[in-house]
Amino acid sequence: MVKKLLGIRLRGTFVSALGGKDKKGNPKPVSKGRLLGIGLVYAFLAVIFLGLIFTFAAPLAMILVPLGGDNLYFGIFMLISLSVVFIFSIFETKNELYECKDNELLLAMPIRPRDIVISRICTVLIYNYIEELIFMLPIIICYAIFGGSIVGILGAIYVFLTLPLIATSLSAGVGYAVHLISHKLARFKNLMVMILSLGFLVIYFVGYTALMENMEKFLENLETNFESIAENYSFVAHIGSVATLKPVPVLLYTLIFALITLTTVYVISKKYIGLMTATVKTQKKTYVAKELKGKSQLVALTKKEFSKFFSSPTYMLNGGLGFIFQIAAAIFIAVLGPGLFELDASMLAEMGVTADEVMRMAIPLFVSILVFAESMVMMSVSAVSLEGKNLWILKSMPIFGKTVLLAKAMPQIILSVVFSFISGLIVAIGIGAGFVESLLIILIPAAFGVFAALSGIIINVLLPKLDFVNEVQVVKQSSAAFISMLVNMLIGIVMIISSVIAMAIPFTSLLLFLIFIVIVGISVGLYFIIAGPIAKRFSTF
Amino acid sequence: MLKIQNLTKKYGEKCAVDDLTLHIQPGEIYGFIGHNGAGKTTTLKAAVGLIDFDSGEILVDGESVRINPMECKRKIAYIPDNPDLYDFLTGIKYLDFVADVFGVGGERNEKISGLADVFELTADLASPISTYSHGMKQKLAIISAFLHDPKLIIMDEPFVGLDPKASHTLKEMMREHCDRGGAIFFSTHVLDVAEKLCDKVAIIKEGKLIVSGNMEDVKGDTSLESVFLELEDNDG
């Protein structure tokens, strides 16, 4: 039964995400071209992440493995990998276990709750294995390159096979707790989930920053003081000794992993029916008639889209997190920016520029950083898919497809303009930019927001996922979300690299203005594509 | 009001609706009957413009659904068999949204409160739709359908989930709507209701029209149920 349930879920997640529709709206099989295209995108993303991990693992392996610090090497990465997979799968597990639309249907059938729970956990587990593979592969390769033993490689494979199970079980346990709390505090559910999610993210970023800061010092001292460092980090080394297949640690680790996994499955299975059938006690709000004023179709649709966005913590977190990054980046630039280019008088004289001029030359880089942070906003790319079973409402109404699609882009456009204004203002004040430059610091990220919102709509109409069973499948796991993230991040990275190269160009404002014009021009083009072929395609849904 | 001419819709090799022709005049309540999978919902969806069709023509008040879908949709209200509404909106916000889309003017407050009172839904309008029962969602879908005074109302199993009082209210509203010159085309499996309520009826089997016409002519001296069962058996 678990196999069947898992098969249904995976078919829903992968196959229908790839399949298209013909001109009459009938499902058609996945084409080889589409499969290849999407496969290449995923492969490209995997290569990027593999590369990132590789650059992180190689320096450590280079020093630790020849010194015999295999345990420490594996211990460090086991802890990092466990934390990353655990934190990023908490809300995914919660959604998968408790918020799937077919929960009631399955519970009404003669299926053991345990089978449902296992199939749900396995769905998340597959994603976690993919994450773990991307994480562990460069670590094992680096280990092998720098003289690692066969035993260590076999042990690392054992860790790869078991660590995602621990992370998934832990995240299922915490997801269970989050679900219980949000059930008790039903009125504040969205707020609470948001706070908890942001809390976990803050923990992650604080941990990551601290790790990066310490890593450099750690590597510097490692060669000279290996013995004392190994002693200080003996706990980490003990954990890592699982990967070098030391019998006692392996036994203990196996026992702990089995205990955590079995306990989680047992407890959640026991409580599952109760959790799914419990009624939420909410105080009924009495309706008081108020004067309702007429609005245009676009305004009404946009308001509806905003309501959808703010009603779903999953959508808010995955779609709008980039806005928080944008503000954080702005504060970072405003606080640290002036200090980043503090050059002493002799160097400035040698370069023949003033400190103000250096700061002015760095403005394109600051703008690009804001754009890069904003590139992680992914609201519109899920907006069409999230219509799901409600699509009949819009299709039966006298609304043009382009109005519907434009309204779906509007929340991201409006929020992008607002957050670009705030973040641009912070940067402009922080670095003491002039009026024209300040205006461009605000306008370019705002224009990029419009571009990203419109391109997101196009991608989503080309790769819709209307038959989702939980919103995570749309906002996080869909092909549209992956491709949109890739396109926007690539643009952000290209802008950062170009702006570093362009620092030698003295006409900063002119350059920024040209960038602004290009983005606006492309956005206008995207609008016409949406109003034409994309709206036509949308009408076939 | 609604002319369906030689409508054919195929799903792959399967012909869901085969050369179907029906005319629904203003003032008529037209019942559409058939077994599960006979092609009722496909026909209704095609008439609303929710799905494309392979051949034939559908005209709403003289306008082609294919050529001028916007004009047709302005004149239509549709209630599906399963009212999947926007769970994240409250009842009143959903009705306000529908009123905005159809351009319902200043009288929207009175209309909403009047219809909500009739279906005893007023007290729940401030609650999110996610907290509604199936019947309450069905009532909300019905209210939203009547909100913009459509000329034609197309309903797929409208009585499913409604309590007896709401069913009675809906039947009265359907009759009043047609008395004012509107038309209603609806599918149902409740043959007693169809017999009492409909002016005309059409019976469809495996996508093909078996019989259609005035209720009295179709059922003759027997009941609609007897006619339906007999036709099903004979054809089978």
Contacts between the chains, C-beta under 8 A, distances in Angstrom:
chain1	res1	chain2	res2	distance
A	23	B	52	7.6
A	24	B	51	7.7
A	24	B	52	4.8
A	24	B	54	7.6
A	25	B	51	6.2
A	25	B	52	6.3
A	26	B	11	6.2
A	26	B	12	6.8
A	282	B	131	7.3
A	284	B	127	6.5
A	285	B	126	4.3
A	285	B	127	6.0
A	286	B	123	6.8
A	286	B	126	6.5
A	287	B	91	7.9
A	287	B	92	6.5
A	287	B	122	6.1
A	287	B	123	6.0
A	287	B	124	7.0
A	287	B	125	4.2
A	287	B	126	3.9
A	287	B	127	7.9
A	288	B	126	7.4
A	289	B	109	6.9
A	289	B	113	6.0
A	291	B	109	6.3
A	292	B	92	7.8
A	292	B	96	5.0
A	292	B	99	7.0
A	292	B	108	5.6
A	292	B	109	5.5
A	292	B	112	7.3
A	294	B	99	7.2
A	294	B	100	6.2
A	294	B	103	7.2
A	294	B	104	7.3
A	294	B	105	6.4
A	294	B	106	7.5
A	294	B	108	7.1
A	295	B	100	4.7
A	296	B	100	7.4
A	297	B	100	6.6
A	297	B	101	5.5
A	299	B	100	7.3
A	300	B	96	7.8
A	300	B	97	5.3
A	300	B	100	3.4
A	300	B	101	5.9
A	301	B	101	7.7
A	303	B	97	7.4
A	304	B	86	6.8
A	304	B	89	7.0
A	304	B	97	5.6
A	307	B	86	7.7
A	307	B	88	5.5
A	307	B	89	5.7
A	307	B	93	6.9
A	308	B	86	7.5
A	308	B	88	5.4
A	311	B	88	3.6
A	312	B	88	7.2
A	389	B	84	4.1
A	390	B	84	5.5
A	390	B	85	7.0
A	390	B	86	5.8
A	392	B	50	6.0
A	392	B	78	7.6
A	392	B	80	5.6
A	392	B	84	7.1
A	393	B	85	7.1
A	393	B	86	7.2
A	395	B	48	7.9
A	395	B	49	7.1
A	395	B	50	5.1
A	396	B	48	5.0
A	396	B	49	7.2
A	396	B	50	6.1
A	396	B	73	6.5
A	396	B	76	7.3
A	396	B	78	4.3
A	397	B	73	6.0
A	397	B	98	7.8
A	397	B	101	5.0
A	397	B	102	7.3
A	398	B	70	4.8
A	398	B	71	7.7
A	398	B	73	3.9
A	398	B	74	4.4
A	398	B	101	7.2
A	398	B	102	7.1
A	399	B	101	6.1
A	400	B	70	6.8
A	540	B	52	7.1
